[in-house]
Amino acid sequence: MVFNEFSKQIKNGEIKLGINIMYPVPGVIERIGADWDWVWIDAQHGQFEYNSILACVRACDYIKVPSVIRVPNHDYGFIGLALDTGASGVMVPMVNTAEEAELIVKASKFPPVGQRSYGARRLIDLYGRGYSHTANSDTIIIAQIETKEGLMNVDEIANVQGIDVIFFSPDDMAMQDNMNMDELRKPKHFEKEMKKLAETAKNAGKIAGTVATSPDLVKIAVDLGYQLIIGTGDTFLLANGSKNCRQVLERVL
């Protein structure tokens, strides 16, 4: 099971570089997904609906790369449905309090940890009716810390049983300060906040994750103890690949 192995690997301390996917095109995952350790299927800001999410999870399974679905909100039903696809886990945005984290766990984990609803059609078809026996350890729950409130409460959030990963999100942190997004490319801008989150995750026995899109940012993240890292996305690769190709070709015009 792809999702089973991913959970074990990160809990054993392995560092995983991933790619963000915003366009609902399974063929893109089949073509380039294997270059990465995990695929972030962005159902919050990407162009996804349920069938396209399911198709992309299946593409990840085909190339044997773990998938994580970022759900659009804290909705109990959507979180459960996302996990029912057979994804390796879910990422939940805008987690600001321990109470919110507890409700996310309630939707994500089976009893006695949570109250996830039983009956995943795909998981039963693939693995049998006993899939729920190991689901709590097989799948990971990622809480995104994206606001000053979330960062202030990160210790309480990290200590909620059932939360596996605390994920620092620089873009929304920048929005809190009305910062120009270009400022995010400066490697040391959020180092203090990143250090706080990484230390909190470690003290709680949890995993730290973030977005780091340059070698300098990746080095900072790894040195601080981050294991789950997004290095790029389909939109970035498409736009920059197209622009770079045009610039190369027009040199002969």
Backbone as CSV, one residue per row, in Angstrom:
resi,resn,N_x,N_y,N_z,CA_x,CA_y,CA_z,C_x,C_y,C_z
1,MET,0.839,-1.194,0.000,0.000,0.000,0.000,0.879,1.250,0.000
2,VAL,0.650,2.129,-0.986,1.450,3.341,-1.099,1.290,4.218,0.128
3,PHE,0.034,4.427,0.564,-0.201,5.341,1.689,0.401,4.794,2.979
4,ASN,0.380,3.487,3.135,0.928,2.847,4.327,2.425,3.111,4.441
5,GLU,3.143,2.934,3.353,4.599,3.113,3.359,4.987,4.562,3.614
6,PHE,4.246,5.502,3.060,4.558,6.921,3.229,4.496,7.313,4.696
7,SER,3.459,6.886,5.368,3.317,7.185,6.788,4.494,6.632,7.582
8,LYS,4.869,5.408,7.305,5.992,4.791,8.007,7.290,5.542,7.751
9,GLN,7.519,5.925,6.499,8.785,6.556,6.127,8.978,7.904,6.805
10,ILE,7.946,8.747,6.806,8.141,10.057,7.427,8.218,9.931,8.942
11,LYS,7.519,8.956,9.502,7.602,8.764,10.952,8.950,8.176,11.355
12,ASN,9.665,7.609,10.381,11.021,7.110,10.628,12.084,8.164,10.357
13,GLY,11.639,9.393,10.049,12.581,10.501,9.912,13.033,10.819,8.503
14,GLU,12.471,10.175,7.487,12.898,10.445,6.116,12.406,11.822,5.657
15,ILE,13.236,12.501,4.855,12.884,13.790,4.261,12.242,13.528,2.907
16,LYS,11.094,14.179,2.645,10.347,13.939,1.415,10.102,15.253,0.675
17,LEU,10.595,15.317,-0.570,10.361,16.461,-1.443,9.151,16.186,-2.323
18,GLY,8.220,17.133,-2.368,6.993,16.904,-3.116,6.689,17.978,-4.131
19,ILE,5.637,17.728,-4.926,5.177,18.658,-5.947,3.703,18.967,-5.714
20,ASN,3.345,20.229,-5.888,1.956,20.668,-5.781,1.276,20.565,-7.145
21,ILE,0.087,19.954,-7.173,-0.669,19.808,-8.414,-1.984,20.567,-8.283
22,MET,-2.195,21.550,-9.186,-3.413,22.355,-9.150,-4.343,22.083,-10.325
23,TYR,-3.804,21.527,-11.406,-4.639,21.200,-12.560,-5.061,19.731,-12.491
24,PRO,-6.342,19.438,-12.692,-6.853,18.066,-12.528,-6.562,17.195,-13.748
25,VAL,-5.270,16.920,-13.978,-4.851,16.165,-15.154,-4.011,14.967,-14.710
26,PRO,-4.606,13.781,-14.622,-3.851,12.598,-14.174,-2.617,12.320,-15.019
27,GLY,-2.687,12.648,-16.313,-1.540,12.405,-17.186,-0.308,13.183,-16.777
28,VAL,-0.503,14.373,-16.209,0.629,15.165,-15.713,1.318,14.421,-14.580
29,ILE,0.523,13.859,-13.680,1.076,13.088,-12.558,1.804,11.856,-13.076
30,GLU,1.212,11.166,-14.048,1.863,9.981,-14.609,3.185,10.343,-15.273
31,ARG,3.262,11.537,-15.860,4.480,11.939,-16.591,5.587,12.431,-15.670
32,ILE,5.261,13.247,-14.685,6.329,13.855,-13.872,6.247,13.524,-12.391
33,GLY,5.178,12.872,-11.954,5.009,12.604,-10.525,6.100,11.752,-9.926
34,ALA,6.628,10.830,-10.720,7.653,9.920,-10.209,8.986,10.617,-9.940
35,ASP,9.115,11.879,-10.374,10.323,12.645,-10.063,10.340,13.094,-8.602
36,TRP,9.206,12.927,-7.913,9.045,13.472,-6.577,8.666,12.386,-5.579
37,ASP,8.824,12.710,-4.297,8.546,11.736,-3.243,7.072,11.688,-2.858
38,TRP,6.337,12.774,-3.128,4.906,12.802,-2.829,4.238,13.874,-3.672
39,VAL,2.941,13.725,-3.844,2.159,14.649,-4.659,1.083,15.289,-3.791
40,TRP,1.052,16.616,-3.808,0.038,17.383,-3.090,-1.060,17.747,-4.086
41,ILE,-2.216,17.121,-3.959,-3.371,17.392,-4.805,-4.159,18.523,-4.154
42,ASP,-4.159,19.694,-4.795,-4.682,20.895,-4.148,-6.156,21.119,-4.480
43,ALA,-7.020,20.547,-3.653,-8.460,20.700,-3.841,-9.004,21.947,-3.146
44,GLN,-8.106,22.746,-2.563,-8.538,24.022,-1.991,-8.462,25.125,-3.042
45,HIS,-7.306,25.301,-3.649,-7.121,26.379,-4.624,-6.965,25.874,-6.059
46,GLY,-6.855,24.571,-6.244,-6.759,24.013,-7.585,-8.125,23.848,-8.225
47,GLN,-8.152,23.288,-9.437,-9.389,23.206,-10.227,-10.018,21.814,-10.149
48,PHE,-10.194,21.327,-8.929,-10.629,19.951,-8.710,-12.088,19.841,-8.274
49,GLU,-12.702,18.708,-8.641,-13.926,18.228,-8.031,-13.690,16.744,-7.715
50,TYR,-14.688,16.076,-7.111,-14.421,14.750,-6.547,-13.847,13.761,-7.558
51,ASN,-14.446,13.646,-8.740,-13.977,12.647,-9.700,-12.560,12.921,-10.176
52,SER,-12.196,14.188,-10.292,-10.826,14.498,-10.722,-9.827,14.248,-9.590
53,ILE,-10.258,14.465,-8.352,-9.401,14.109,-7.209,-9.133,12.608,-7.222
54,LEU,-10.202,11.833,-7.367,-10.077,10.378,-7.381,-9.176,9.914,-8.520
55,ALA,-9.327,10.505,-9.702,-8.499,10.128,-10.849,-7.020,10.425,-10.590
56,CYS,-6.742,11.534,-9.918,-5.349,11.892,-9.638,-4.754,10.999,-8.548
57,VAL,-5.560,10.604,-7.569,-5.080,9.645,-6.572,-4.749,8.323,-7.255
58,ARG,-5.593,7.892,-8.173,-5.336,6.649,-8.900,-4.051,6.758,-9.728
59,ALA,-3.814,7.933,-10.317,-2.573,8.128,-11.071,-1.363,8.018,-10.153
60,CYS,-1.470,8.586,-8.960,-0.381,8.484,-7.979,-0.147,7.023,-7.595
61,ASP,-1.223,6.282,-7.380,-1.093,4.865,-7.045,-0.400,4.111,-8.172
62,TYR,-0.749,4.455,-9.410,-0.185,3.763,-10.573,1.330,3.926,-10.646
63,ILE,1.812,5.145,-10.356,3.262,5.377,-10.403,3.920,5.142,-9.049
64,LYS,3.116,4.690,-8.071,3.612,4.345,-6.732,4.235,5.542,-6.006
65,VAL,3.549,6.681,-6.102,3.958,7.891,-5.386,2.820,8.293,-4.449
66,PRO,3.107,8.532,-3.170,2.044,8.896,-2.218,1.342,10.195,-2.595
67,SER,0.064,10.264,-2.295,-0.722,11.470,-2.564,-1.289,12.020,-1.268
68,VAL,-1.319,13.346,-1.184,-1.960,14.043,-0.069,-2.945,15.037,-0.664
69,ILE,-4.175,15.008,-0.196,-5.208,15.909,-0.700,-5.367,17.085,0.256
70,ARG,-5.156,18.300,-0.273,-5.513,19.464,0.552,-6.999,19.720,0.351
71,VAL,-7.760,19.560,1.413,-9.201,19.787,1.348,-9.478,21.284,1.415
72,PRO,-10.646,21.733,0.942,-10.900,23.172,0.893,-11.175,23.826,2.234
73,ASN,-11.606,23.028,3.217,-11.985,23.610,4.510,-12.013,22.503,5.562
74,HIS,-12.664,22.758,6.682,-12.697,21.808,7.792,-13.919,20.894,7.759
75,ASP,-14.610,20.854,6.637,-15.853,20.104,6.528,-15.657,18.614,6.822
76,TYR,-16.442,18.096,7.749,-16.349,16.693,8.182,-16.530,15.740,7.006
77,GLY,-17.557,15.980,6.194,-17.845,15.075,5.093,-16.768,15.068,4.037
78,PHE,-16.238,16.227,3.683,-15.219,16.301,2.636,-13.925,15.644,3.088
79,ILE,-13.539,15.840,4.333,-12.316,15.215,4.849,-12.423,13.694,4.753
80,GLY,-13.549,13.146,5.195,-13.740,11.702,5.124,-13.753,11.188,3.704
81,LEU,-14.420,11.900,2.807,-14.482,11.489,1.410,-13.103,11.523,0.765
82,ALA,-12.309,12.533,1.106,-10.948,12.618,0.571,-10.122,11.409,1.010
83,LEU,-10.209,11.033,2.276,-9.477,9.868,2.766,-10.010,8.573,2.154
84,ASP,-11.296,8.542,1.845,-11.888,7.347,1.238,-11.351,7.072,-0.166
85,THR,-10.720,8.054,-0.805,-10.128,7.819,-2.133,-8.923,6.891,-2.063
86,GLY,-8.343,6.758,-0.868,-7.124,5.978,-0.733,-5.872,6.824,-0.732
87,ALA,-6.037,8.137,-0.601,-4.876,9.025,-0.510,-4.068,8.716,0.743
88,SER,-2.815,9.117,0.733,-1.934,8.884,1.871,-2.268,9.762,3.062
89,GLY,-3.042,10.812,2.809,-3.421,11.688,3.904,-4.159,12.904,3.402
90,VAL,-4.552,13.758,4.333,-5.180,15.025,3.993,-4.431,16.163,4.654
91,MET,-4.413,17.291,3.952,-3.890,18.531,4.488,-5.071,19.468,4.687
92,VAL,-5.171,20.040,5.889,-6.316,20.892,6.212,-5.821,22.317,6.421
93,PRO,-6.387,23.280,5.681,-5.893,24.656,5.760,-6.411,25.411,6.978
94,MET,-5.733,26.508,7.280,-6.182,27.483,8.271,-6.573,26.852,9.612
95,VAL,-5.655,26.099,10.188,-5.883,25.530,11.517,-5.324,26.525,12.533
96,ASN,-6.210,27.130,13.297,-5.810,28.229,14.178,-5.865,27.911,15.661
97,THR,-6.593,26.856,16.038,-6.743,26.532,17.461,-6.715,25.025,17.674
98,ALA,-6.471,24.638,18.903,-6.502,23.217,19.249,-7.903,22.649,19.068
99,GLU,-8.921,23.466,19.323,-10.299,23.002,19.159,-10.582,22.655,17.701
100,GLU,-10.083,23.471,16.793,-10.240,23.166,15.366,-9.493,21.893,15.006
101,ALA,-8.287,21.742,15.534,-7.503,20.536,15.272,-8.217,19.287,15.774
102,GLU,-8.849,19.383,16.915,-9.580,18.240,17.477,-10.749,17.828,16.583
103,LEU,-11.442,18.803,16.001,-12.549,18.497,15.098,-12.039,17.855,13.802
104,ILE,-10.878,18.280,13.340,-10.267,17.687,12.148,-9.910,16.222,12.413
105,VAL,-9.344,15.965,13.566,-9.023,14.584,13.948,-10.300,13.757,14.047
106,LYS,-11.338,14.341,14.583,-12.621,13.642,14.706,-13.101,13.163,13.342
107,ALA,-12.911,13.986,12.314,-13.342,13.627,10.960,-12.382,12.671,10.268
108,SER,-11.120,12.654,10.701,-10.068,11.958,9.964,-9.697,10.588,10.495
109,LYS,-9.871,10.363,11.768,-9.411,9.136,12.401,-10.602,8.305,12.893
110,PHE,-10.448,6.991,12.786,-11.471,6.089,13.297,-11.385,6.014,14.827
111,PRO,-12.479,5.585,15.482,-12.440,5.395,16.935,-11.312,4.425,17.315
112,PRO,-10.693,4.611,18.474,-11.090,5.540,19.545,-10.492,6.936,19.418
113,VAL,-9.650,7.179,18.400,-9.015,8.494,18.271,-10.001,9.533,17.767
114,GLY,-10.782,9.184,16.740,-11.747,10.114,16.167,-13.074,9.436,15.895
115,GLN,-13.827,10.019,14.962,-15.137,9.467,14.611,-15.320,9.445,13.089
116,ARG,-14.272,9.065,12.372,-14.369,8.963,10.919,-15.420,7.918,10.541
117,SER,-16.210,8.248,9.540,-17.268,7.348,9.102,-16.688,6.186,8.294
118,TYR,-17.185,4.984,8.561,-16.701,3.772,7.893,-17.482,3.511,6.605
119,GLY,-16.804,2.932,5.602,-17.497,2.484,4.393,-16.873,2.933,3.092
120,ALA,-15.559,3.217,3.078,-14.883,3.711,1.873,-14.965,2.686,0.746
121,ARG,-15.695,3.036,-0.305,-15.912,2.091,-1.394,-14.604,1.623,-2.018
122,ARG,-13.736,2.557,-2.386,-12.493,2.170,-3.064,-11.588,1.355,-2.148
123,LEU,-11.472,1.735,-0.894,-10.593,1.024,0.029,-11.096,-0.394,0.302
124,ILE,-12.407,-0.550,0.412,-12.957,-1.897,0.589,-12.701,-2.737,-0.651
125,ASP,-12.895,-2.146,-1.843,-12.669,-2.874,-3.091,-11.219,-3.335,-3.219
126,LEU,-10.288,-2.482,-2.791,-8.867,-2.794,-2.959,-8.300,-3.651,-1.831
127,TYR,-8.698,-3.353,-0.599,-8.019,-3.938,0.551,-8.926,-4.743,1.485
128,GLY,-10.228,-4.746,1.214,-11.136,-5.500,2.066,-11.725,-4.648,3.176
129,ARG,-12.683,-5.227,3.878,-13.418,-4.476,4.888,-12.599,-4.164,6.138
130,GLY,-11.437,-4.759,6.248,-10.595,-4.495,7.407,-9.656,-3.321,7.236
131,TYR,-9.835,-2.524,6.170,-8.931,-1.391,5.945,-8.889,-0.435,7.130
132,SER,-10.001,-0.360,7.853,-10.095,0.589,8.963,-9.224,0.202,10.153
133,HIS,-8.808,-1.068,10.215,-8.048,-1.540,11.372,-6.700,-0.834,11.507
134,THR,-6.116,-0.451,10.362,-4.800,0.204,10.396,-4.830,1.621,9.833
135,ALA,-6.027,2.114,9.479,-6.135,3.412,8.803,-5.569,4.559,9.630
136,ASN,-5.734,4.525,10.938,-5.262,5.636,11.765,-3.754,5.818,11.684
137,SER,-3.028,4.727,11.545,-1.567,4.832,11.424,-1.121,4.892,9.967
138,ASP,-1.948,4.359,9.064,-1.576,4.336,7.643,-1.648,5.705,6.988
139,THR,-2.581,6.539,7.414,-2.784,7.842,6.784,-2.324,8.960,7.713
140,ILE,-1.917,10.083,7.104,-1.412,11.206,7.888,-2.364,12.396,7.791
141,ILE,-2.434,13.140,8.883,-3.264,14.337,8.953,-2.332,15.532,9.143
142,ILE,-2.402,16.454,8.193,-1.520,17.620,8.175,-2.325,18.866,8.522
143,ALA,-1.917,19.577,9.555,-2.564,20.828,9.945,-1.721,21.994,9.442
144,GLN,-2.316,22.822,8.587,-1.586,23.979,8.069,-1.672,25.151,9.047
145,ILE,-0.520,25.699,9.371,-0.435,26.894,10.204,-0.174,28.060,9.260
146,GLU,-1.189,28.928,9.106,-1.131,29.951,8.066,-1.368,31.366,8.584
147,THR,-1.613,31.500,9.883,-1.922,32.810,10.445,-1.132,33.039,11.728
148,LYS,-1.110,34.301,12.160,-0.459,34.620,13.429,-1.158,33.915,14.590
149,GLU,-2.483,33.798,14.492,-3.227,33.090,15.537,-2.816,31.628,15.593
150,GLY,-2.692,31.001,14.436,-2.270,29.607,14.396,-0.877,29.424,14.954
151,LEU,0.020,30.346,14.618,1.392,30.256,15.124,1.426,30.464,16.633
152,MET,0.599,31.350,17.129,0.527,31.600,18.573,0.042,30.351,19.315
153,ASN,-0.845,29.592,18.670,-1.426,28.407,19.302,-0.796,27.104,18.839
154,VAL,0.351,27.192,18.172,0.919,26.006,17.533,1.279,24.912,18.539
155,ASP,1.675,25.274,19.739,2.019,24.261,20.735,0.802,23.411,21.088
156,GLU,-0.331,24.064,21.325,-1.557,23.325,21.646,-2.035,22.490,20.452
157,ILE,-1.916,23.047,19.252,-2.326,22.321,18.050,-1.465,21.078,17.859
158,ALA,-0.158,21.241,18.026,0.772,20.127,17.815,0.537,18.995,18.802
159,ASN,0.020,19.320,19.970,-0.181,18.296,20.994,-1.551,17.624,20.939
160,VAL,-2.333,17.940,19.916,-3.615,17.255,19.729,-3.345,15.853,19.192
161,GLN,-3.830,14.832,19.894,-3.640,13.457,19.450,-4.340,13.243,18.109
162,GLY,-3.600,12.699,17.154,-4.157,12.432,15.838,-3.629,13.355,14.765
163,ILE,-3.140,14.530,15.144,-2.453,15.398,14.188,-1.045,14.846,14.004
164,ASP,-0.662,14.596,12.766,0.632,13.973,12.485,1.692,14.964,12.032
165,VAL,1.264,15.989,11.275,2.208,16.942,10.681,1.714,18.359,10.933
166,ILE,2.646,19.240,11.302,2.376,20.671,11.408,3.077,21.335,10.228
167,PHE,2.302,22.045,9.410,2.810,22.549,8.134,2.821,24.073,8.124
168,PHE,4.023,24.653,7.998,4.174,26.111,7.948,3.912,26.592,6.524
169,SER,2.968,27.549,6.372,2.566,28.028,5.046,2.962,29.485,4.860
170,PRO,4.047,29.753,4.128,4.581,31.110,4.040,3.698,32.102,3.297
171,ASP,2.935,31.670,2.281,2.161,32.626,1.498,1.122,33.348,2.355
172,ASP,0.331,32.584,3.101,-0.685,33.230,3.924,-0.071,33.978,5.102
173,MET,1.071,33.511,5.582,1.777,34.271,6.619,2.175,35.642,6.076
174,ALA,2.592,35.682,4.825,2.974,36.949,4.204,1.757,37.869,4.081
175,MET,0.596,37.284,3.751,-0.614,38.082,3.624,-0.988,38.739,4.954
176,GLN,-0.634,38.103,6.055,-0.930,38.665,7.378,-0.234,40.013,7.572
177,ASP,0.920,40.170,6.912,1.698,41.403,7.048,1.576,42.304,5.827
178,ASN,0.587,41.992,4.936,0.433,42.749,3.694,1.745,42.831,2.921
179,MET,2.443,41.711,2.888,3.763,41.666,2.282,3.681,41.376,0.789
180,ASN,4.541,42.016,0.023,4.680,41.681,-1.386,5.177,40.245,-1.501
181,MET,4.542,39.447,-2.366,4.900,38.036,-2.466,6.355,37.816,-2.887
182,ASP,6.948,38.815,-3.567,8.359,38.677,-3.951,9.260,38.578,-2.728
183,GLU,8.804,39.130,-1.611,9.591,39.083,-0.390,9.774,37.652,0.113
184,LEU,8.861,36.778,-0.281,8.944,35.384,0.169,10.162,34.674,-0.396
185,ARG,10.707,35.213,-1.485,11.850,34.555,-2.109,13.149,34.820,-1.343
186,LYS,13.095,35.708,-0.353,14.267,35.962,0.467,14.370,34.851,1.509
187,PRO,15.434,34.048,1.436,15.502,32.808,2.220,15.288,32.940,3.708
188,LYS,15.735,34.021,4.328,15.703,34.085,5.788,14.480,34.806,6.340
189,HIS,13.530,35.173,5.490,12.449,36.033,5.960,11.648,35.414,7.111
190,PHE,11.282,34.127,6.979,10.446,33.487,7.983,11.238,32.491,8.837
191,GLU,12.542,32.659,8.894,13.349,31.665,9.602,12.977,31.570,11.082
192,LYS,12.692,32.694,11.715,12.337,32.683,13.134,11.043,31.908,13.360
193,GLU,10.035,32.184,12.539,8.745,31.499,12.671,8.873,30.018,12.328
194,MET,9.663,29.725,11.293,9.874,28.335,10.896,10.576,27.551,12.003
195,LYS,11.533,28.197,12.651,12.240,27.541,13.747,11.293,27.227,14.891
196,LYS,10.423,28.174,15.225,9.455,27.951,16.305,8.567,26.757,15.994
197,LEU,8.059,26.686,14.760,7.166,25.583,14.404,7.901,24.251,14.412
198,ALA,9.124,24.226,13.876,9.885,22.976,13.826,10.191,22.454,15.226
199,GLU,10.583,23.346,16.120,10.885,22.938,17.488,9.634,22.448,18.208
200,THR,8.519,23.116,17.952,7.255,22.707,18.568,6.845,21.322,18.092
201,ALA,6.954,21.095,16.786,6.614,19.784,16.227,7.489,18.698,16.835
202,LYS,8.781,18.954,16.934,9.711,17.967,17.484,9.373,17.652,18.935
203,ASN,9.103,18.688,19.724,8.798,18.487,21.140,7.502,17.693,21.342
204,ALA,6.592,17.811,20.368,5.317,17.101,20.465,5.377,15.727,19.805
205,GLY,6.540,15.365,19.255,6.673,14.093,18.564,5.989,14.085,17.212
206,LYS,5.852,15.274,16.603,5.193,15.393,15.312,6.204,15.768,14.223
207,ILE,5.738,15.814,12.987,6.575,16.094,11.825,6.319,17.525,11.373
208,ALA,7.368,18.215,10.939,7.236,19.576,10.428,7.299,19.566,8.909
209,GLY,6.416,20.368,8.288,6.400,20.487,6.837,6.304,21.932,6.409
210,THR,6.685,22.216,5.146,6.600,23.580,4.623,6.771,23.573,3.109
211,VAL,6.680,24.762,2.530,6.981,24.978,1.114,8.347,25.633,1.033
212,ALA,9.227,25.086,0.195,10.570,25.650,0.014,10.946,25.472,-1.448
213,THR,10.944,26.566,-2.217,11.046,26.469,-3.671,12.403,26.875,-4.239
214,SER,13.409,26.944,-3.390,14.766,27.232,-3.866,15.747,26.409,-3.037
215,PRO,16.950,26.177,-3.559,17.945,25.434,-2.776,18.223,26.061,-1.410
216,ASP,18.282,27.402,-1.359,18.545,28.081,-0.088,17.429,27.816,0.922
217,LEU,16.176,27.888,0.449,15.046,27.647,1.343,14.983,26.190,1.792
218,VAL,15.295,25.268,0.888,15.306,23.849,1.257,16.365,23.585,2.320
219,LYS,17.532,24.184,2.149,18.603,23.984,3.136,18.194,24.521,4.501
220,ILE,17.592,25.707,4.519,17.123,26.264,5.785,16.112,25.325,6.430
221,ALA,15.153,24.852,5.629,14.105,23.980,6.161,14.685,22.687,6.723
222,VAL,15.555,22.052,5.976,16.140,20.782,6.421,16.996,20.997,7.664
223,ASP,17.780,22.068,7.684,18.614,22.353,8.853,17.780,22.587,10.109
224,LEU,16.562,23.106,9.922,15.673,23.356,11.056,14.920,22.102,11.499
225,GLY,14.954,21.064,10.655,14.301,19.812,11.028,13.045,19.482,10.252
226,TYR,12.769,20.227,9.178,11.588,19.941,8.361,11.815,18.691,7.520
227,GLN,10.783,17.861,7.426,10.864,16.611,6.667,9.972,16.600,5.436
228,LEU,8.815,17.222,5.531,7.837,17.192,4.443,7.883,18.541,3.729
229,ILE,8.440,18.552,2.518,8.730,19.803,1.835,8.155,19.779,0.418
230,ILE,7.436,20.857,0.064,6.978,21.042,-1.313,7.998,21.913,-2.026
231,GLY,8.538,21.399,-3.147,9.606,22.098,-3.841,9.173,22.872,-5.072
232,THR,8.033,22.493,-5.661,7.565,23.184,-6.867,6.124,22.776,-7.135
233,GLY,5.587,23.235,-8.265,4.218,22.895,-8.629,4.039,22.823,-10.126
234,ASP,2.952,22.221,-10.554,2.698,22.091,-11.991,2.552,23.451,-12.662
235,THR,1.924,24.414,-11.974,1.733,25.732,-12.571,3.066,26.424,-12.815
236,PHE,3.982,26.321,-11.834,5.302,26.934,-11.964,6.085,26.296,-13.106
237,LEU,6.090,24.976,-13.163,6.847,24.279,-14.195,6.303,24.576,-15.586
238,LEU,4.987,24.635,-15.720,4.363,24.911,-17.007,4.677,26.326,-17.474
239,ALA,4.466,27.294,-16.595,4.671,28.691,-16.972,6.133,28.993,-17.264
240,ASN,7.019,28.535,-16.396,8.437,28.836,-16.581,9.050,28.037,-17.721
241,GLY,8.608,26.786,-17.886,9.106,25.993,-19.006,8.723,26.625,-20.324
242,SER,7.480,27.105,-20.437,7.018,27.756,-21.659,7.800,29.044,-21.920
243,LYS,7.953,29.869,-20.892,8.660,31.135,-21.046,10.118,30.918,-21.431
244,ASN,10.767,29.969,-20.767,12.175,29.708,-21.069,12.358,29.182,-22.483
245,CYS,11.427,28.311,-22.936,11.504,27.783,-24.299,11.362,28.906,-25.311
246,ARG,10.411,29.782,-25.086,10.212,30.928,-25.990,11.462,31.783,-26.061
247,GLN,12.076,32.066,-24.909,13.258,32.912,-24.893,14.425,32.282,-25.642
248,VAL,14.581,30.977,-25.518,15.642,30.262,-26.221,15.415,30.322,-27.731
249,LEU,14.182,30.043,-28.167,13.898,29.968,-29.601,13.949,31.310,-30.286
250,GLU,13.522,32.376,-29.589,13.460,33.662,-30.251,14.841,34.299,-30.430
251,ARG,15.861,33.677,-29.880,17.221,34.189,-30.079,17.650,34.112,-31.537
252,VAL,17.017,33.237,-32.300,17.409,33.095,-33.708,16.513,33.933,-34.625
253,LEU,15.535,34.627,-34.064,14.629,35.415,-34.897,15.280,36.729,-35.345
